[in-house]
Amino acid sequence: MRRKSIDPTPFDRRREPPKQNLFIMPLLWLWCWIATRSGHLRIHKNGMKGLRPPFLVLGTHHAFMDFYVTPLCLFPHRANYVSELEGFENYGEWPYRQIGCLGTRKFVNDTALVRNIRRCMERRSILVLYPEARYANVGTSSLLPPSTAKLIRYLKVPVVTINMKGNYLQSPIWNLKKRRGVRLEAEARLLLTAQDAETMPERQIQDMVQQALAYDEYDWQYRTGMIVRAPWRAEGLEHPLYRCPACGKEFQMHTEGAELFCGACGARWRMTELGKLEGVNTSSGFSHIPDWYEWERRTVEEEIGRGAYRFDARVRVQSLPNAVNFISLGEGRLQHGPSGFSLTFTDYGEQQEKTLRFPAGSTFSIHTEYDYRGQGECITLSTPDNTYFLYPLEPGFSATKLQFAAEALWQRAQSH
């Protein structure tokens, strides 16, 4: 068998942004309609009547289902979509460009992307951006990067927000198996006029967008009485809920069926059909999954505050320089502390090790995965021309904890 050649050429971020292929659009809308039928998608539109391009669309980011719901919210308009390069590599650059995707990397300052977004607006297009930049870990909204308001002020076009419901509950990132019985909803509304975008203070714009894109999937499930009967519904929940509230031990959580339990102290919780957690043999813990998640965040912030936080571990390194291939780079070492991340490894085609540094003050957050393409838990760190996928080679690696730490250290850097 002939071995496929490796291409390390960086993705061309400056390439002219494509327009959605007019002849493909009917098939795309049909496919989206079919994909959302099991969830009986309902779309509500507010302030959208008479709105014509150009305008910017900001959407919540729950799961892959987002990409099926959004085109239906914008029908009959075509749009451009900002997409991470993983999609280009997985489905092919030509098909992705036919449906109007612009390639970028997560949590990097991409000036070429900003210029291409501007070009889309100048040719009177619609640009769709998911500012959270990753799927929801426990079905709740993330803090949006400050660049969101800056982009809005720069473009000076109307802003539409799409707040989706049910996408996460149907297929959470910690267990992508589809759950039956989950309904889908979406609200598309005009949040800002072009005049608002031009004249409002950035702080006010940022607050308005943050509020418009706020969500809590488990709260919505409980309030609407939506039952999820999948007997395996808790399996994988140990990835975001990695710390035991009964004994305080980290990385000892496990799941089986509808139960979450600690391997250190034996405490058990059952996930109900309404998405709540009930103690089986303990009164410790949280009934609301996002409350457990935020408690973990606070423990990481406290660890950083007392100077006790430090991460240092061997990792397996893959790079994604383009839309063509992943490149295996073997073993590396990932360190994280108050100054940020450092990654030591040998890059493709090089003989000597090198160290890339990602300062805390410029690392707003990181991308987390819990079972990326069947390879297990990982995080990614990116430069403008490469993305590094980092998988653990020893215990103590938690993508969730690393994310909490990166966000906390970024916040501390902004206050100094």
C-alpha positions as CSV (number, residue, x, y, z in Angstrom):
1,M,0.0,0.0,0.0
2,R,1.4,3.4,-1.0
3,R,1.9,5.7,2.0
4,K,0.1,9.0,1.9
5,S,2.7,11.9,1.8
6,I,2.6,14.4,4.6
7,D,2.0,18.0,3.8
8,P,3.2,20.5,6.5
9,T,2.2,23.6,4.4
10,P,0.2,26.0,6.6
11,F,-3.4,26.7,5.7
12,D,-3.9,29.8,3.5
13,R,-5.9,32.0,5.9
14,R,-5.8,35.0,3.5
15,R,-7.6,33.2,0.7
16,E,-10.7,35.0,-0.6
17,P,-13.8,33.9,1.4
18,P,-16.1,31.7,-0.6
19,K,-19.8,32.3,-1.3
20,Q,-22.2,29.4,-0.6
21,N,-22.8,27.5,-3.8
22,L,-26.3,28.6,-5.0
23,F,-27.0,25.1,-6.6
24,I,-26.0,23.3,-3.4
25,M,-28.2,25.3,-1.1
26,P,-31.5,23.5,-1.7
27,L,-29.7,20.2,-0.8
28,L,-28.2,21.8,2.3
29,W,-31.5,23.1,3.5
30,L,-33.1,19.7,2.9
31,W,-30.4,17.9,4.7
32,C,-30.7,20.3,7.7
33,W,-34.4,19.8,7.7
34,I,-34.0,16.0,7.8
35,A,-31.3,16.2,10.5
36,T,-33.6,18.2,12.8
37,R,-36.8,16.3,12.3
38,S,-36.3,13.9,15.2
39,G,-36.1,17.0,17.5
40,H,-39.2,18.6,16.0
41,L,-37.3,21.9,15.7
42,R,-39.2,25.1,16.4
43,I,-37.8,28.4,15.3
44,H,-38.9,31.7,16.7
45,K,-37.8,35.0,15.0
46,N,-38.0,38.4,16.6
47,G,-37.2,41.7,14.8
48,M,-36.1,39.8,11.7
49,K,-38.8,40.9,9.3
50,G,-37.4,43.0,6.5
51,L,-33.8,42.5,7.6
52,R,-31.5,42.1,4.6
53,P,-27.7,41.4,4.4
54,P,-25.2,42.4,5.3
55,F,-25.4,41.4,9.0
56,L,-23.4,39.4,11.6
57,V,-24.9,36.3,13.2
58,L,-23.7,35.2,16.6
59,G,-24.9,31.8,17.8
60,T,-24.7,29.6,20.9
61,H,-22.4,26.6,20.5
62,H,-23.8,23.4,22.0
63,A,-23.0,20.5,19.6
64,F,-22.7,19.6,15.9
65,M,-26.4,20.0,15.6
66,D,-25.8,23.8,15.7
67,F,-24.7,23.6,12.1
68,Y,-28.0,22.1,11.0
69,V,-30.2,24.5,13.0
70,T,-28.5,27.8,11.9
71,P,-29.1,27.5,8.1
72,L,-32.8,26.9,8.8
73,C,-32.9,30.0,11.0
74,L,-31.5,32.1,8.2
75,F,-33.5,30.6,5.4
76,P,-33.9,31.7,2.6
77,H,-30.6,33.6,2.9
78,R,-27.2,32.2,2.2
79,A,-24.3,32.8,4.6
80,N,-20.6,32.4,5.4
81,Y,-19.6,30.4,8.4
82,V,-16.4,30.7,10.5
83,S,-15.1,27.1,11.0
84,E,-12.2,25.5,12.7
85,L,-9.8,23.6,10.4
86,E,-10.8,20.2,11.9
87,G,-14.0,20.3,9.8
88,F,-12.0,21.2,6.6
89,E,-9.7,18.2,7.3
90,N,-12.5,15.8,8.1
91,Y,-14.9,16.6,5.3
92,G,-12.5,18.1,2.7
93,E,-11.7,21.7,1.9
94,W,-13.7,21.8,-1.4
95,P,-17.0,20.8,0.1
96,Y,-16.5,23.1,3.1
97,R,-15.8,26.0,0.8
98,Q,-18.9,25.2,-1.3
99,I,-21.1,25.7,1.8
100,G,-19.3,29.0,2.6
101,C,-16.9,28.2,5.3
102,L,-13.9,30.3,6.3
103,G,-11.1,28.5,8.1
104,T,-9.5,29.6,11.3
105,R,-8.0,28.3,14.6
106,K,-9.5,28.6,18.0
107,F,-8.4,31.1,20.6
108,V,-5.8,32.9,18.4
109,N,-5.6,36.5,17.2
110,D,-6.4,35.9,13.5
111,T,-6.1,39.3,11.7
112,A,-6.5,37.5,8.3
113,L,-9.9,36.2,9.5
114,V,-11.0,39.7,10.5
115,R,-10.1,41.0,7.1
116,N,-12.1,38.2,5.4
117,I,-15.1,38.8,7.6
118,R,-14.9,42.5,6.5
119,R,-14.8,41.4,2.9
120,C,-18.0,39.3,3.4
121,M,-19.8,42.4,4.8
122,E,-18.6,44.6,1.9
123,R,-20.1,42.2,-0.6
124,R,-23.3,42.3,1.4
125,S,-23.2,38.7,2.8
126,I,-24.2,37.2,6.1
127,L,-21.4,36.0,8.4
128,V,-22.1,33.4,11.1
129,L,-19.8,33.1,14.1
130,Y,-20.0,31.0,17.2
131,P,-18.0,33.2,19.7
132,E,-17.8,30.5,22.4
133,A,-15.5,28.6,20.0
134,R,-16.2,25.2,21.5
135,Y,-19.1,23.0,22.5
136,A,-20.7,23.4,25.9
137,N,-19.1,21.1,28.5
138,V,-22.1,20.9,30.7
139,G,-24.8,22.7,28.7
140,T,-24.1,26.3,30.0
141,S,-22.8,29.4,28.2
142,S,-19.2,30.4,28.4
143,L,-17.7,33.9,28.9
144,L,-17.3,35.4,25.5
145,P,-14.0,36.9,24.4
146,P,-13.7,40.7,24.6
147,S,-12.9,40.7,20.8
148,T,-16.7,40.0,20.2
149,A,-17.6,43.6,20.9
150,K,-14.5,44.9,19.1
151,L,-15.5,43.0,16.0
152,I,-19.1,44.4,16.1
153,R,-17.8,48.0,16.5
154,Y,-15.4,47.4,13.6
155,L,-18.0,46.0,11.2
156,K,-20.8,48.5,12.0
157,V,-23.5,46.1,10.7
158,P,-26.7,44.7,12.3
159,V,-26.2,41.8,14.7
160,V,-28.5,38.8,15.0
161,T,-28.2,36.3,17.8
162,I,-29.4,32.7,17.7
163,N,-29.9,31.1,21.0
164,M,-30.5,27.3,20.6
165,K,-32.0,24.9,23.0
166,G,-31.8,21.1,23.1
167,N,-28.7,20.6,20.9
168,Y,-26.5,19.9,23.8
169,L,-29.0,17.7,25.6
170,Q,-29.4,15.6,22.4
171,S,-25.7,14.9,22.1
172,P,-23.4,16.3,24.9
173,I,-19.7,16.5,24.2
174,W,-18.9,14.0,26.9
175,N,-21.0,11.3,25.2
176,L,-22.0,12.0,21.7
177,K,-24.5,9.1,21.4
178,K,-27.8,10.7,20.4
179,R,-30.6,10.8,23.0
180,R,-34.1,10.3,21.9
181,G,-36.9,12.5,23.1
182,V,-35.0,15.8,23.1
183,R,-36.9,18.7,21.5
184,L,-35.0,21.4,19.7
185,E,-35.8,25.1,19.7
186,A,-34.0,28.2,18.5
187,E,-34.7,31.9,18.8
188,A,-33.2,34.2,16.2
189,R,-33.5,37.9,17.0
190,L,-32.1,41.2,15.9
191,L,-30.0,42.4,18.8
192,L,-28.3,45.4,17.4
193,T,-29.0,47.7,14.5
194,A,-26.1,49.1,12.4
195,Q,-26.4,52.4,14.3
196,D,-26.3,50.6,17.7
197,A,-23.1,48.7,16.5
198,E,-21.5,52.0,15.6
199,T,-22.4,54.1,18.6
200,M,-22.8,51.9,21.6
201,P,-19.8,51.5,24.0
202,E,-18.0,48.3,23.7
203,R,-18.7,47.3,27.3
204,Q,-22.5,47.7,26.7
205,I,-22.3,45.7,23.4
206,Q,-20.4,42.9,25.2
207,D,-22.9,42.7,28.0
208,M,-25.9,42.6,25.6
209,V,-24.4,39.8,23.5
210,Q,-23.4,37.8,26.6
211,Q,-26.9,38.1,27.9
212,A,-28.5,37.2,24.6
213,L,-26.4,34.1,24.3
214,A,-26.8,32.9,27.8
215,Y,-28.3,29.4,28.4
216,D,-28.6,26.5,30.8
217,E,-29.7,23.3,29.1
218,Y,-30.3,21.4,32.3
219,D,-32.5,24.2,33.8
220,W,-34.5,24.3,30.5
221,Q,-34.9,20.5,30.5
222,Y,-36.2,20.5,34.1
223,R,-38.5,23.5,33.7
224,T,-40.1,22.0,30.5
225,G,-40.3,18.5,32.0
226,M,-38.4,16.9,29.1
227,I,-37.6,13.3,29.9
228,V,-34.4,11.6,28.6
229,R,-34.8,7.8,29.3
230,A,-31.5,6.6,27.8
231,P,-30.2,4.0,30.4
232,W,-26.6,5.1,29.7
233,R,-27.4,8.8,30.1
234,A,-24.6,9.5,32.7
235,E,-21.8,7.7,30.9
236,G,-18.9,10.1,30.2
237,L,-20.0,12.7,32.7
238,E,-16.9,12.0,34.7
239,H,-14.9,14.1,32.2
240,P,-16.4,17.5,33.1
241,L,-17.2,16.4,36.7
242,Y,-13.8,15.1,37.6
243,R,-13.7,16.0,41.3
244,C,-15.6,14.3,44.1
245,P,-17.6,16.7,46.3
246,A,-17.8,14.0,49.0
247,C,-14.0,13.4,49.6
248,G,-12.5,16.1,47.4
249,K,-10.3,13.6,45.4
250,E,-9.6,14.5,41.7
251,F,-9.6,12.2,38.7
252,Q,-11.3,9.3,40.6
253,M,-14.8,9.8,39.1
254,H,-16.4,7.0,37.0
255,T,-19.7,6.4,35.4
256,E,-21.8,3.4,34.5
257,G,-25.3,3.5,33.1
258,A,-27.2,6.4,34.8
259,E,-24.8,6.6,37.8
260,L,-21.7,8.7,38.6
261,F,-19.5,7.4,41.4
262,C,-16.1,8.1,43.1
263,G,-13.5,5.3,43.0
264,A,-11.8,6.7,46.1
265,C,-14.6,7.0,48.6
266,G,-17.5,5.1,46.9
267,A,-20.0,8.0,46.9
268,R,-22.6,7.6,44.2
269,W,-25.1,9.8,42.4
270,R,-27.9,8.9,39.9
271,M,-28.8,11.1,37.0
272,T,-32.5,11.3,36.7
273,E,-34.6,11.3,33.5
274,L,-35.0,15.1,34.1
275,G,-31.2,15.7,34.2
276,K,-30.8,16.1,37.9
277,L,-28.3,14.3,40.2
278,E,-29.6,12.4,43.2
279,G,-27.3,11.0,45.9
280,V,-27.5,7.2,46.2
281,N,-25.4,6.7,49.3
282,T,-24.3,10.3,50.1
283,S,-25.8,13.7,50.9
284,S,-22.8,15.5,49.5
285,G,-22.8,16.8,46.0
286,F,-25.0,18.9,43.7
287,S,-28.3,18.2,42.1
288,H,-27.7,20.7,39.3
289,I,-24.9,19.5,37.1
290,P,-23.6,23.1,36.2
291,D,-23.4,23.8,40.0
292,W,-20.9,20.9,40.4
293,Y,-19.0,22.2,37.4
294,E,-18.7,25.7,38.7
295,W,-17.7,24.4,42.1
296,E,-14.8,22.7,40.4
297,R,-13.9,26.0,38.7
298,R,-13.8,27.7,42.1
299,T,-11.5,25.0,43.6
300,V,-9.0,25.6,40.7
301,E,-9.2,29.4,41.3
302,E,-8.5,28.8,45.0
303,E,-5.6,26.5,44.1
304,I,-4.1,29.2,41.9
305,G,-4.7,31.9,44.5
306,R,-2.6,30.1,47.1
307,G,0.1,29.3,44.7
308,A,-0.4,25.6,44.6
309,Y,-1.4,25.1,41.0
310,R,1.1,23.5,38.7
311,F,0.7,21.0,35.8
312,D,3.6,19.1,34.2
313,A,3.0,15.9,32.2
314,R,4.1,13.9,29.2
315,V,1.7,14.2,26.2
316,R,1.3,12.7,22.8
317,V,1.4,15.5,20.2
318,Q,-0.4,15.8,16.8
319,S,-0.4,18.9,14.7
320,L,-2.9,20.1,12.1
321,P,-1.1,22.7,10.0
322,N,-3.7,22.7,7.2
323,A,-6.9,21.2,5.8
324,V,-5.1,18.1,4.5
325,N,-3.6,16.0,7.3
326,F,-2.8,15.5,10.9
327,I,0.9,15.0,11.6
328,S,2.1,12.7,14.4
329,L,4.9,14.4,16.4
330,G,5.5,11.7,19.0
331,E,5.9,12.5,22.7
332,G,6.2,16.0,24.2
333,R,5.9,17.7,27.6
334,L,3.2,20.1,28.5
335,Q,3.6,22.5,31.5
336,H,1.1,25.0,32.8
337,G,1.5,27.5,35.6
338,P,1.0,31.2,36.4
339,S,3.0,32.3,33.3
340,G,0.9,30.2,30.9
341,F,1.5,27.0,28.9
342,S,4.7,25.7,27.5
343,L,4.9,22.8,25.1
344,T,8.2,21.1,24.4
345,F,8.4,18.7,21.5
346,T,10.2,18.0,18.2
347,D,8.4,19.4,15.2
348,Y,8.0,17.7,11.9
349,G,11.2,17.7,9.8
350,E,13.3,19.0,12.7
351,Q,16.0,17.3,14.8
352,Q,16.1,19.5,17.8
353,E,13.4,19.9,20.5
354,K,11.8,23.3,20.7
355,T,9.5,25.0,23.2
356,L,6.4,27.0,22.3
357,R,5.0,29.3,24.9
358,F,1.4,30.5,25.3
359,P,1.4,33.3,27.8
360,A,-1.4,33.4,30.3
361,G,-2.4,37.0,29.3
362,S,-3.0,35.9,25.7
363,T,-4.7,32.6,26.4
364,F,-8.3,33.5,26.9
365,S,-9.3,29.8,27.0
366,I,-8.5,26.5,25.4
367,H,-10.3,24.0,23.3
368,T,-11.2,20.8,25.1
369,E,-12.2,17.4,23.8
370,Y,-13.3,14.3,25.8
371,D,-12.9,11.6,23.2
372,Y,-11.6,13.2,20.0
373,R,-12.2,10.9,17.1
374,G,-11.9,7.9,19.4
375,Q,-8.4,8.8,20.6
376,G,-9.5,10.0,24.1
377,E,-9.4,13.2,26.0
378,C,-7.2,16.1,24.7
379,I,-6.8,19.8,24.6
380,T,-5.5,22.0,21.7
381,L,-3.1,24.9,21.6
382,S,-2.8,27.0,18.5
383,T,-0.4,29.4,16.7
384,P,-1.7,31.3,13.7
385,D,-0.2,28.5,11.4
386,N,-0.6,25.3,13.4
387,T,-2.9,23.6,15.9
388,Y,-1.4,21.1,18.4
389,F,-3.6,18.3,19.7
390,L,-2.3,17.1,23.1
391,Y,-3.3,13.7,24.6
392,P,-2.2,12.5,28.0
393,L,0.5,9.9,28.4
394,E,0.2,9.7,32.2
395,P,-2.4,10.2,34.9
396,G,-3.5,13.6,36.2
397,F,-4.5,15.1,32.9
398,S,-8.0,16.7,32.9
399,A,-9.0,18.8,29.9
400,T,-11.7,20.5,32.1
401,K,-9.3,21.4,34.9
402,L,-6.7,22.8,32.4
403,Q,-9.5,24.9,30.8
404,F,-10.5,26.3,34.2
405,A,-6.9,27.1,35.0
406,A,-6.3,28.8,31.7
407,E,-9.4,31.0,32.1
408,A,-8.5,31.9,35.7
409,L,-4.9,32.8,34.8
410,W,-6.1,34.9,31.9
411,Q,-8.4,36.8,34.3
412,R,-5.6,37.4,36.8
413,A,-3.3,38.6,34.0
414,Q,-6.0,41.2,32.9
415,S,-6.2,42.6,36.4
416,H,-2.5,43.2,36.8
